[in-house]
Amino acid sequence: MDDLPVIELVEAMPGFPGDRRFALVRLDDDGILHGLRSLDRDDLEFVVVPPAPFYPRLRP
């Protein structure tokens, strides 16, 4: 994962006090599913998706 950009959180997410460094990794070929993978431990990854495919009328 050395070539992935690192996302460093200023404060840890509730319930995960030791995890502040994450990498966003692609999980599918369509680019919809991603994993927010902890770089501080091997057993933590959150599945994240962009809202647009599910809520097309949503505007930022």
C-alpha positions as CSV (number, residue, x, y, z in Angstrom):
1,M,0.0,0.0,0.0
2,D,3.0,2.3,-0.3
3,D,1.7,3.9,-3.5
4,L,-1.7,4.8,-2.1
5,P,-2.4,8.2,-0.7
6,V,-2.7,8.2,3.1
7,I,-5.7,9.9,4.8
8,E,-4.8,11.0,8.3
9,L,-7.6,11.9,10.6
10,V,-7.1,14.7,13.1
11,E,-9.3,12.8,15.6
12,A,-10.1,9.1,15.6
13,M,-13.5,7.9,14.7
14,P,-15.7,7.0,17.7
15,G,-15.1,3.4,18.8
16,F,-11.7,3.2,17.0
17,P,-9.3,5.3,19.1
18,G,-6.1,3.9,17.8
19,D,-6.9,4.2,14.1
20,R,-6.1,7.5,12.4
21,R,-4.3,6.6,9.2
22,F,-6.3,5.1,6.4
23,A,-6.0,4.4,2.6
24,L,-8.9,4.5,0.2
25,V,-8.7,1.3,-2.0
26,R,-10.8,0.4,-4.9
27,L,-12.8,-2.9,-4.4
28,D,-14.6,-3.2,-7.8
29,D,-14.0,-2.5,-11.4
30,D,-16.8,0.0,-11.7
31,G,-15.3,2.3,-9.1
32,I,-18.4,2.3,-6.9
33,L,-17.2,0.2,-4.0
34,H,-14.1,1.3,-2.0
35,G,-12.5,0.3,1.2
36,L,-11.3,2.7,3.8
37,R,-8.5,0.5,5.1
38,S,-6.8,1.2,8.4
39,L,-3.0,1.5,8.1
40,D,-2.7,1.2,11.9
41,R,-3.9,-2.4,12.1
42,D,-4.7,-5.2,9.6
43,D,-8.2,-6.2,10.7
44,L,-10.1,-2.9,10.1
45,E,-11.7,-1.8,6.8
46,F,-14.9,0.1,6.1
47,V,-16.8,-0.2,2.9
48,V,-17.5,3.2,1.4
49,V,-19.5,4.3,-1.7
50,P,-20.1,7.6,-3.4
51,P,-23.7,8.8,-3.0
52,A,-24.4,9.7,-6.6
53,P,-25.1,6.2,-8.0
54,F,-27.7,5.7,-5.3
55,Y,-29.0,9.3,-5.0
56,P,-28.6,10.8,-8.5
57,R,-30.5,14.0,-7.6
58,L,-28.2,14.7,-4.6
59,R,-26.1,17.8,-5.2
60,P,-23.1,18.8,-3.0
